[in-house]
Amino acid sequence: MRVVSLVNGSLLSEAASLYAINYARSVQLPLTLLFIDNGEESVEKLHLSVASLKELADAQEVEVETVILQGDMLTQLKHFEQLYAIDTLFCATRKLSQSHSFSEKIVRAGLETAIAVVKIKNLPQVRSYHRVMLAAGKAVNPHAYLLWLGLLADEHSLGKLYLQNSRSASKASTKSGLKYEAAPFVQIAKMLNQSVEVVNSMQPVDPEEINAYLIANNLDLAIYDANAYSQKMLNRITDESSVNSIIFHPWKV
């Protein structure tokens, strides 16, 4: 089992790989920097980027390797994931959804792995982030939760677990509400010395409200479970936000 980050020498792919390094360190898995050469990328920029990433990975004692394949992106990617068990595949996307990033094709390719689509809005926050939110919808997906915990970089970090109440306001109570449902996840985080808070939302997620919440709470990174929200909603939220985000697509068995 390994963590894989798609690289091409760009600043966006390098930034996404920094999150991949932190996650690989937390879950104690090796990291593969995967470059699929289709003849359109700068190999010189790739080597410079990989050298920088390897230096950072070595500093965090993350085992890292570089794999270079040639040919069609999806064909080679499918071949690679058939040969190796991938825990999570990290890939960068463009700033706006309307630009039709290749990440959309990767998500639709039916790969047997979870996919973390990273949208970078603030480069400095990638290297220094301490407040991370997981928007989990009405229930917590274990793999999305693992990614969130893994990216809570150190003991000084604060995690926000954002849940939408699946019950009507009239039926919600202390024991039937989300705090009770989320208690095991909070307890696991505390056992790992992570500081987390549960945020209960009684209303459906609204892009303007969620982005206002991110700014008001000085959050550095927002992770969204793609199974919990429509892609149209996630595109609106992440396009309009000034905060770095990861749209996490759990593998559907």
Backbone bond lengths (Angstrom), bond angles and torsions (degrees), N, CA, C in turn:
res aa  C-N    CA-C-N  psi(-1)  N-CA   C-N-CA  omega(-1)  CA-C   N-CA-C  phi
1 M - - - 1.464 - - 1.524 109.26 -
2 R 1.350 116.09 138.80 1.447 119.94 -177.32 1.527 110.21 -149.57
3 V 1.336 115.79 161.46 1.455 123.04 170.98 1.520 106.59 -98.22
4 V 1.334 117.37 137.57 1.459 121.80 -178.14 1.524 109.26 -124.50
5 S 1.320 116.29 137.14 1.460 121.01 175.15 1.522 108.52 -126.15
6 L 1.333 116.23 125.80 1.458 120.87 177.08 1.527 109.40 -75.74
7 V 1.313 116.83 128.05 1.463 121.29 -178.87 1.531 109.78 -125.66
8 N 1.340 115.61 150.93 1.469 120.11 176.43 1.529 112.19 -146.52
9 G 1.347 116.01 11.76 1.460 119.93 179.63 1.511 114.45 91.19
10 S 1.318 118.30 -6.13 1.460 121.25 -179.46 1.528 110.88 -82.13
11 L 1.331 115.67 159.88 1.464 120.37 177.12 1.520 111.22 -64.23
12 L 1.334 116.67 -34.62 1.463 119.92 -179.36 1.524 111.34 -65.87
13 S 1.327 116.96 -44.92 1.464 118.97 -179.85 1.527 110.91 -68.70
14 E 1.331 116.81 -33.11 1.462 120.19 177.67 1.526 110.43 -66.73
15 A 1.336 116.55 -41.02 1.465 120.72 178.73 1.524 110.68 -64.89
16 A 1.332 117.49 -44.15 1.463 120.49 177.99 1.520 110.55 -60.68
17 S 1.331 116.79 -35.14 1.461 121.11 -179.63 1.525 112.17 -68.83
18 L 1.320 117.55 -27.15 1.470 120.26 176.59 1.523 110.18 -64.40
19 Y 1.339 116.74 -40.93 1.462 119.24 174.75 1.528 110.16 -64.10
20 A 1.328 116.51 -39.63 1.465 120.73 179.57 1.528 111.04 -62.02
21 I 1.327 117.42 -39.20 1.464 121.29 178.09 1.522 110.47 -62.56
22 N 1.331 116.49 -46.74 1.465 119.99 -179.33 1.522 111.72 -62.86
23 Y 1.335 115.71 -40.24 1.461 119.34 179.44 1.533 110.73 -67.37
24 A 1.336 117.21 -44.19 1.461 121.11 179.85 1.525 111.09 -60.60
25 R 1.330 116.04 -39.56 1.462 119.73 177.57 1.524 110.75 -62.21
26 S 1.324 117.15 -43.37 1.465 121.15 -176.27 1.524 112.30 -66.75
27 V 1.342 116.68 -40.69 1.469 119.77 -177.35 1.526 111.80 -94.01
28 Q 1.350 116.46 3.06 1.462 123.10 174.46 1.528 111.74 57.47
29 L 1.344 114.58 51.19 1.453 121.60 176.44 1.523 109.63 -121.89
30 P 1.325 118.02 152.28 1.465 119.80 175.28 1.525 110.07 -70.75
31 L 1.320 115.18 157.16 1.462 121.95 -179.77 1.518 109.70 -115.48
32 T 1.330 116.08 133.10 1.454 121.74 173.41 1.520 109.31 -111.11
33 L 1.329 116.08 123.88 1.459 121.91 171.76 1.521 106.61 -91.46
34 L 1.323 116.45 110.34 1.461 121.85 -171.91 1.524 111.18 -106.56
35 F 1.331 115.45 120.73 1.462 121.13 176.42 1.517 108.66 -116.86
36 I 1.322 115.92 124.14 1.457 121.10 177.10 1.523 107.16 -108.68
37 D 1.322 115.44 108.92 1.461 122.36 -173.38 1.524 110.43 -84.20
38 N 1.323 114.56 109.71 1.467 119.49 176.73 1.533 111.75 -105.41
39 G 1.340 116.00 11.98 1.452 121.04 177.65 1.507 114.79 84.93
40 E 1.360 117.39 3.54 1.463 120.18 -176.43 1.527 113.30 -109.92
41 E 1.334 117.14 -9.06 1.457 120.00 -176.56 1.532 110.72 -104.21
42 S 1.333 115.25 158.79 1.461 121.48 178.71 1.528 109.67 -83.28
43 V 1.323 116.79 114.13 1.457 120.99 179.56 1.533 110.32 -67.79
44 E 1.337 116.53 -34.25 1.467 120.34 178.91 1.527 111.08 -62.23
45 K 1.341 116.82 -45.76 1.467 120.70 177.33 1.525 110.77 -63.57
46 L 1.324 116.15 -36.95 1.457 120.21 178.94 1.521 110.77 -59.92
47 H 1.326 117.37 -48.17 1.469 120.74 -177.46 1.525 111.14 -62.78
48 L 1.328 117.39 -39.04 1.469 120.31 177.55 1.523 110.95 -64.49
49 S 1.332 116.07 -42.96 1.453 121.03 -179.95 1.524 111.44 -65.42
50 V 1.327 116.58 -44.45 1.464 121.08 -179.55 1.530 110.96 -63.76
51 A 1.323 117.13 -39.63 1.468 120.56 178.86 1.526 110.84 -61.04
52 S 1.340 116.09 -42.09 1.462 120.74 178.41 1.523 111.32 -65.15
53 L 1.341 116.49 -43.52 1.464 121.07 -179.06 1.528 111.62 -66.29
54 K 1.319 116.79 -38.91 1.461 119.82 178.83 1.519 111.14 -64.91
55 E 1.322 116.44 -37.54 1.463 120.39 178.28 1.534 110.38 -62.82
56 L 1.333 116.18 -42.95 1.465 120.14 178.65 1.522 111.10 -67.59
57 A 1.322 117.13 -40.48 1.465 120.90 179.47 1.529 110.68 -64.52
58 D 1.323 116.67 -42.81 1.464 120.42 179.01 1.527 110.75 -61.35
59 A 1.333 116.10 -38.71 1.467 120.33 -179.96 1.521 111.14 -63.74
60 Q 1.338 116.79 -28.43 1.465 120.47 179.14 1.524 112.22 -99.79
61 E 1.322 116.06 11.02 1.473 123.12 177.95 1.526 111.73 57.96
62 V 1.335 115.18 41.30 1.461 121.39 175.57 1.524 107.95 -100.98
63 E 1.322 116.10 125.03 1.467 120.74 176.63 1.525 108.72 -69.22
64 V 1.318 117.07 125.58 1.467 120.20 -174.08 1.520 110.52 -134.72
65 E 1.316 116.08 142.80 1.456 122.11 174.77 1.521 108.40 -136.13
66 T 1.327 116.20 157.25 1.457 121.94 176.23 1.526 108.69 -114.33
67 V 1.315 115.55 130.68 1.462 121.29 177.67 1.523 108.05 -121.38
68 I 1.329 116.49 128.94 1.467 121.55 178.64 1.529 108.56 -117.99
69 L 1.328 115.41 122.89 1.458 121.70 177.18 1.524 108.42 -118.77
70 Q 1.303 116.86 159.30 1.464 121.10 179.80 1.523 110.03 -124.87
71 G 1.346 114.42 140.79 1.454 118.78 176.86 1.510 112.09 128.60
72 D 1.314 115.86 -162.04 1.453 121.79 179.83 1.524 110.91 -65.13
73 M 1.332 116.36 133.90 1.469 121.66 -174.63 1.526 112.59 -55.71
74 L 1.338 118.19 -55.62 1.456 120.82 -175.19 1.521 112.12 -67.41
75 T 1.328 117.20 -38.51 1.465 120.71 179.19 1.521 111.10 -61.27
76 Q 1.320 116.22 -47.13 1.460 120.57 -179.24 1.519 112.02 -70.18
77 L 1.319 116.40 -35.30 1.460 120.21 179.15 1.529 110.70 -66.52
78 K 1.324 116.87 -42.09 1.467 120.47 177.49 1.526 110.78 -64.20
79 H 1.319 115.94 -39.13 1.465 120.03 178.50 1.526 110.51 -63.92
80 F 1.324 116.57 -42.60 1.468 121.00 -178.69 1.522 110.73 -64.38
81 E 1.351 117.09 -45.18 1.467 118.36 -176.37 1.529 112.44 -72.18
82 Q 1.327 117.30 -16.89 1.461 119.99 173.58 1.527 111.93 -77.68
83 L 1.330 116.04 -26.59 1.461 120.75 -179.29 1.526 112.41 -85.92
84 Y 1.340 117.19 -31.21 1.463 121.36 -174.45 1.524 110.77 -127.69
85 A 1.320 115.73 142.17 1.468 120.75 176.64 1.524 108.39 -78.88
86 I 1.333 116.66 117.65 1.468 121.52 -178.04 1.522 109.42 -105.47
87 D 1.317 116.38 125.95 1.469 120.97 175.46 1.519 109.84 -72.15
88 T 1.323 116.60 -53.81 1.468 122.48 -179.25 1.518 108.98 -148.07
89 L 1.319 115.75 137.27 1.463 122.47 175.49 1.523 108.61 -105.15
90 F 1.330 117.16 118.95 1.464 122.39 177.57 1.525 108.97 -95.54
91 C 1.327 116.30 134.66 1.462 120.13 173.87 1.522 108.93 -145.91
92 A 1.316 115.64 144.11 1.464 121.55 179.60 1.516 109.56 -86.29
93 T 1.330 116.17 154.05 1.453 121.24 175.99 1.518 108.67 -129.91
94 R 1.322 115.85 165.61 1.462 120.10 179.00 1.519 110.34 -71.91
95 K 1.337 116.42 168.97 1.463 120.18 -173.49 1.523 113.29 -69.25
96 L 1.332 116.97 -31.87 1.455 119.46 -178.09 1.515 110.44 -119.34
97 S 1.329 116.78 138.30 1.455 121.42 -176.49 1.515 112.34 -64.55
98 Q 1.332 117.21 -29.96 1.459 120.28 -176.53 1.525 112.44 -68.51
99 S 1.329 116.98 -10.84 1.456 120.35 179.93 1.527 112.40 -81.25
100 H 1.349 116.42 0.93 1.464 122.26 173.81 1.524 112.21 55.71
101 S 1.311 116.09 63.93 1.447 121.10 179.05 1.523 110.61 -65.23
102 F 1.329 115.34 152.08 1.455 120.47 178.94 1.524 111.60 -66.07
103 S 1.329 116.38 -17.33 1.468 119.39 178.71 1.525 111.86 -59.40
104 E 1.330 116.98 -29.31 1.466 120.12 178.47 1.521 110.51 -62.32
105 K 1.328 116.86 -41.93 1.463 120.48 178.98 1.526 110.90 -66.85
106 I 1.317 116.51 -36.45 1.466 120.21 178.77 1.523 110.45 -63.90
107 V 1.333 116.34 -43.27 1.463 120.59 179.79 1.526 110.88 -62.70
108 R 1.339 116.47 -38.51 1.466 120.36 -177.00 1.531 113.27 -82.77
109 A 1.338 117.34 -3.44 1.461 120.37 -173.34 1.528 113.95 -75.85
110 G 1.337 117.51 -10.32 1.456 120.45 178.75 1.517 113.87 74.01
111 L 1.328 117.53 32.16 1.460 121.38 178.47 1.525 110.51 -67.38
112 E 1.321 115.59 147.79 1.462 120.08 -179.48 1.530 110.01 -88.51
113 T 1.313 114.84 63.12 1.460 121.32 178.94 1.521 109.33 -162.54
114 A 1.318 115.57 157.76 1.462 119.73 170.74 1.524 108.44 -75.33
115 I 1.336 116.22 148.46 1.466 121.17 -177.27 1.524 109.54 -125.84
116 A 1.323 115.74 127.08 1.465 121.94 177.83 1.523 108.17 -108.26
117 V 1.332 115.93 106.45 1.468 121.47 -179.55 1.526 108.20 -91.36
118 V 1.325 116.74 114.15 1.461 122.32 -172.58 1.524 109.93 -100.08
119 K 1.327 115.87 125.25 1.464 121.04 177.08 1.530 108.37 -114.55
120 I 1.323 115.42 114.07 1.462 121.19 -174.87 1.524 110.41 -94.08
121 K 1.334 116.89 124.00 1.456 122.52 174.39 1.529 111.90 -114.56
122 N 1.340 115.92 -21.87 1.461 121.01 -175.30 1.530 108.49 -140.62
123 L 1.331 117.59 99.21 1.465 121.18 -175.64 1.533 113.91 -60.69
124 P 1.343 119.87 -44.54 1.467 119.00 -179.80 1.528 113.60 -58.41
125 Q 1.338 117.46 -30.81 1.469 120.00 -178.73 1.522 112.40 -68.86
126 V 1.325 117.80 -18.98 1.461 119.88 179.99 1.523 110.69 -66.85
127 R 1.304 115.95 -39.35 1.472 120.36 -178.76 1.518 112.46 -81.04
128 S 1.316 116.53 -23.63 1.466 119.61 -178.15 1.525 109.47 -138.39
129 Y 1.317 115.28 94.77 1.469 119.78 178.34 1.535 108.75 -133.77
130 H 1.329 115.72 140.54 1.467 119.91 -174.82 1.526 113.29 -136.29
131 R 1.331 117.55 -10.00 1.465 119.89 -177.99 1.531 107.51 -126.55
132 V 1.335 114.67 111.42 1.464 120.93 -171.07 1.522 109.98 -124.42
133 M 1.321 116.28 129.47 1.465 121.37 179.27 1.519 110.67 -108.48
134 L 1.335 115.84 139.41 1.460 121.80 169.63 1.516 108.16 -112.00
135 A 1.331 116.96 113.36 1.460 121.87 173.61 1.522 106.74 -89.40
136 A 1.324 115.69 102.78 1.464 120.93 -168.31 1.521 113.94 -99.37
137 G 1.339 117.74 -6.82 1.463 119.51 -176.88 1.522 110.94 80.90
138 K 1.338 116.70 -137.20 1.464 120.92 -176.24 1.527 112.99 -93.18
139 A 1.315 117.56 -11.47 1.463 121.61 179.06 1.521 108.52 -149.77
140 V 1.328 116.17 154.63 1.463 120.70 -175.91 1.530 109.81 -92.79
141 N 1.328 116.07 119.95 1.457 120.46 174.16 1.529 108.50 -78.72
142 P 1.337 118.89 128.23 1.474 120.71 -175.19 1.524 113.74 -58.57
143 H 1.354 118.13 -38.94 1.464 119.33 -177.74 1.526 110.88 -73.12
144 A 1.336 117.04 -37.59 1.464 119.79 175.70 1.527 109.89 -63.81
145 Y 1.328 115.35 -38.84 1.469 120.97 178.27 1.529 110.19 -63.46
146 L 1.347 116.73 -41.26 1.459 120.95 179.12 1.524 110.91 -63.13
147 L 1.330 116.37 -41.92 1.465 120.18 177.52 1.520 110.51 -60.88
148 W 1.321 116.59 -44.95 1.470 122.21 -179.94 1.531 110.26 -60.20
149 L 1.326 116.64 -49.50 1.459 119.84 179.61 1.528 110.87 -62.07
150 G 1.330 115.48 -40.87 1.451 119.22 -178.74 1.512 113.25 -64.20
151 L 1.330 116.76 -29.16 1.462 120.55 -178.51 1.528 112.85 -93.14
152 L 1.316 117.32 -1.53 1.459 119.19 168.18 1.523 105.93 -76.19
153 A 1.310 115.51 94.07 1.461 122.59 -160.13 1.528 115.34 -58.59
154 D 1.327 119.16 -39.17 1.460 119.77 -175.85 1.524 109.48 -151.69
155 E 1.313 115.38 -178.21 1.465 120.59 -174.74 1.523 112.49 -68.87
156 H 1.325 118.13 -11.62 1.457 121.22 178.96 1.526 111.88 -91.76
157 S 1.333 116.94 -0.07 1.463 120.72 -177.91 1.524 111.00 -80.31
158 L 1.324 114.61 158.90 1.458 121.13 175.88 1.517 108.59 -126.46
159 G 1.310 116.67 128.95 1.459 121.43 178.22 1.516 111.13 -107.67
160 K 1.327 116.08 137.70 1.465 122.24 175.67 1.533 108.07 -112.21
161 L 1.331 116.21 121.15 1.463 121.47 177.80 1.521 107.81 -101.48
162 Y 1.342 115.52 104.42 1.462 122.24 -171.94 1.524 108.92 -96.16
163 L 1.333 116.26 113.62 1.461 122.16 -176.01 1.519 111.12 -121.62
164 Q 1.317 115.43 143.54 1.460 121.09 175.93 1.518 108.81 -101.69
165 N 1.332 116.87 129.04 1.452 120.65 -177.07 1.523 110.52 -65.21
166 S 1.332 115.76 128.48 1.459 120.75 -179.83 1.522 111.74 -87.17
167 R 1.309 116.71 -2.89 1.460 121.04 -179.86 1.525 109.75 -111.59
168 S 1.296 117.04 165.14 1.459 120.84 176.45 1.518 109.22 -73.63
169 A 1.315 116.21 155.08 1.466 120.68 -178.12 1.527 111.27 -59.20
170 S 1.332 117.41 -33.41 1.460 120.40 -176.91 1.526 112.21 -69.72
171 K 1.359 117.65 -23.64 1.456 120.87 -177.34 1.524 112.62 -100.46
172 A 1.307 116.72 -9.01 1.465 119.95 -177.45 1.525 110.68 -73.69
173 S 1.318 116.55 139.64 1.456 122.04 177.40 1.516 108.17 -147.69
174 T 1.329 116.00 179.86 1.457 119.29 -178.26 1.521 111.20 -59.75
175 K 1.323 117.01 -40.38 1.461 119.90 -175.95 1.522 113.09 -88.48
176 S 1.332 117.08 -28.74 1.463 118.30 -178.57 1.513 111.78 -94.78
177 G 1.326 117.04 -8.87 1.461 121.21 -176.66 1.511 112.38 -82.90
178 L 1.312 114.58 -174.42 1.454 120.50 -172.37 1.524 113.51 -71.18
179 K 1.324 117.65 -28.26 1.463 118.02 179.76 1.521 110.90 -63.09
180 Y 1.316 116.69 -36.13 1.461 120.33 178.00 1.525 109.68 -69.36
181 E 1.325 117.37 -43.93 1.461 121.45 -179.64 1.524 111.40 -65.19
182 A 1.334 116.52 -34.59 1.458 120.73 -176.59 1.522 113.17 -85.44
183 A 1.339 117.93 -8.26 1.462 121.65 -173.76 1.531 113.40 -53.79
184 P 1.353 119.90 -46.47 1.477 118.18 -179.95 1.523 113.17 -60.10
185 F 1.337 116.79 -36.65 1.463 120.17 -179.38 1.520 110.51 -69.02
186 V 1.328 116.75 -38.09 1.464 120.66 177.52 1.524 109.77 -66.57
187 Q 1.332 116.48 -40.91 1.464 120.24 -179.04 1.523 111.83 -65.48
188 I 1.344 116.80 -39.01 1.468 120.14 176.74 1.530 109.80 -61.29
189 A 1.332 116.47 -44.48 1.465 120.18 179.91 1.529 110.77 -61.20
190 K 1.321 116.78 -42.27 1.470 120.07 -179.46 1.525 111.29 -66.36
191 M 1.343 116.52 -35.49 1.468 119.95 176.17 1.526 110.89 -60.80
192 L 1.336 116.02 -28.56 1.458 121.58 178.96 1.531 111.83 -95.30
193 N 1.338 115.17 14.47 1.469 122.25 177.46 1.528 112.95 62.16
194 Q 1.325 116.06 33.75 1.460 120.72 176.27 1.523 109.32 -104.87
195 S 1.318 115.22 136.31 1.461 120.78 178.94 1.531 109.04 -90.18
196 V 1.344 116.20 118.94 1.466 120.25 -177.85 1.526 110.17 -134.00
197 E 1.319 114.05 154.21 1.459 121.40 175.80 1.523 108.88 -132.02
198 V 1.340 115.97 144.94 1.461 120.87 176.49 1.520 108.57 -98.37
199 V 1.317 115.77 130.67 1.463 122.06 177.67 1.522 107.47 -111.72
200 N 1.328 117.24 117.26 1.462 122.18 179.97 1.516 110.45 -93.55
201 S 1.309 116.24 125.53 1.463 121.30 175.45 1.519 109.13 -111.35
202 M 1.332 116.50 123.89 1.460 120.86 -179.42 1.528 111.30 -89.45
203 Q 1.322 116.68 -7.32 1.459 120.78 -176.58 1.530 109.94 -122.11
204 P 1.333 118.50 157.46 1.468 120.87 174.40 1.525 110.81 -58.30
205 V 1.310 115.80 151.89 1.467 120.67 -178.04 1.529 110.39 -66.15
206 D 1.327 115.45 132.16 1.456 122.45 176.82 1.532 107.43 -116.45
207 P 1.336 118.06 129.38 1.467 120.05 -176.25 1.518 114.08 -54.37
208 E 1.337 118.17 -44.19 1.456 120.38 -178.54 1.525 111.11 -66.20
209 E 1.336 116.54 -40.83 1.464 119.96 -178.94 1.524 111.58 -68.37
210 I 1.344 116.99 -41.59 1.463 119.20 -178.16 1.524 110.63 -67.96
211 N 1.315 117.94 -37.53 1.464 119.94 178.41 1.524 111.72 -70.34
212 A 1.330 116.78 -35.10 1.468 120.04 174.59 1.529 110.01 -64.63
213 Y 1.328 115.90 -37.49 1.472 120.69 178.48 1.533 110.98 -65.29
214 L 1.332 116.65 -41.63 1.459 120.70 179.21 1.524 111.53 -60.00
215 I 1.327 115.78 -43.03 1.464 120.51 -179.10 1.520 110.87 -70.80
216 A 1.341 116.37 -44.48 1.463 120.80 -177.58 1.530 111.90 -62.48
217 N 1.330 116.70 -31.22 1.466 120.66 -177.81 1.532 112.62 -100.58
218 N 1.343 115.77 10.23 1.463 121.32 173.34 1.532 112.06 54.84
219 L 1.335 116.27 44.01 1.455 120.61 -178.26 1.529 110.95 -81.36
220 D 1.337 115.71 145.48 1.461 121.59 -176.57 1.524 112.78 -100.90
221 L 1.325 116.39 -23.30 1.460 120.83 -175.94 1.521 108.95 -153.17
222 A 1.332 115.35 136.57 1.473 120.70 177.42 1.525 108.47 -123.13
223 I 1.329 115.59 129.56 1.460 121.89 177.60 1.524 107.83 -110.81
224 Y 1.330 116.46 131.20 1.460 121.64 -178.35 1.528 109.75 -119.50
225 D 1.325 116.54 129.24 1.457 121.13 174.08 1.525 108.06 -76.36
226 A 1.322 116.79 112.87 1.464 121.25 -175.77 1.524 112.51 -65.28
227 N 1.334 117.34 -21.42 1.465 120.20 177.92 1.522 112.42 -76.25
228 A 1.328 116.27 -14.76 1.464 120.01 -174.49 1.522 113.11 -94.99
229 Y 1.334 117.79 -17.02 1.458 121.38 -175.34 1.527 109.51 -136.63
230 S 1.314 115.69 157.12 1.462 119.45 177.37 1.523 109.78 -71.11
231 Q 1.336 116.38 151.76 1.457 119.94 178.99 1.520 110.81 -63.90
232 K 1.336 116.86 -35.21 1.459 120.68 178.06 1.524 110.62 -61.19
233 M 1.334 116.52 -42.81 1.464 120.84 178.73 1.527 110.77 -65.19
234 L 1.327 117.01 -44.48 1.465 120.70 -179.58 1.520 111.68 -64.34
235 N 1.326 116.81 -37.62 1.465 120.14 177.22 1.521 110.93 -62.10
236 R 1.328 116.49 -43.47 1.463 120.38 179.37 1.522 111.01 -62.75
237 I 1.321 116.22 -46.97 1.463 120.31 -177.38 1.524 110.87 -61.56
238 T 1.334 116.61 -50.41 1.464 119.95 -173.93 1.527 112.56 -76.55
239 D 1.333 117.60 -27.16 1.460 119.53 176.15 1.527 111.18 -68.49
240 E 1.337 115.70 -40.64 1.463 121.02 -174.89 1.527 112.98 -84.06
241 S 1.320 116.60 -16.79 1.459 120.35 -175.30 1.520 112.20 -79.19
242 S 1.329 115.68 151.56 1.468 121.62 174.16 1.532 110.63 -100.23
243 V 1.342 116.15 5.43 1.458 122.54 -176.15 1.533 109.47 -104.05
244 N 1.308 117.39 140.47 1.462 121.12 176.06 1.523 110.15 -60.45
245 S 1.320 116.04 146.23 1.464 118.69 -176.12 1.521 111.11 -142.84
246 I 1.323 114.46 157.26 1.461 122.59 172.84 1.526 107.51 -129.09
247 I 1.321 116.37 119.51 1.461 120.14 171.58 1.521 106.14 -92.78
248 F 1.322 115.57 113.95 1.459 121.37 -172.58 1.525 110.21 -100.17
249 H 1.332 115.36 122.88 1.453 122.04 -179.78 1.532 108.49 -107.48
250 P 1.328 118.21 97.31 1.466 119.44 178.10 1.529 110.20 -62.60
251 W 1.313 115.20 147.76 1.459 118.98 178.43 1.528 109.92 -68.49
252 K 1.304 115.52 127.53 1.472 120.67 178.30 1.513 108.44 -92.22
253 V 1.316 116.47 107.32 1.468 121.92 -177.77 1.527 110.08 -67.19
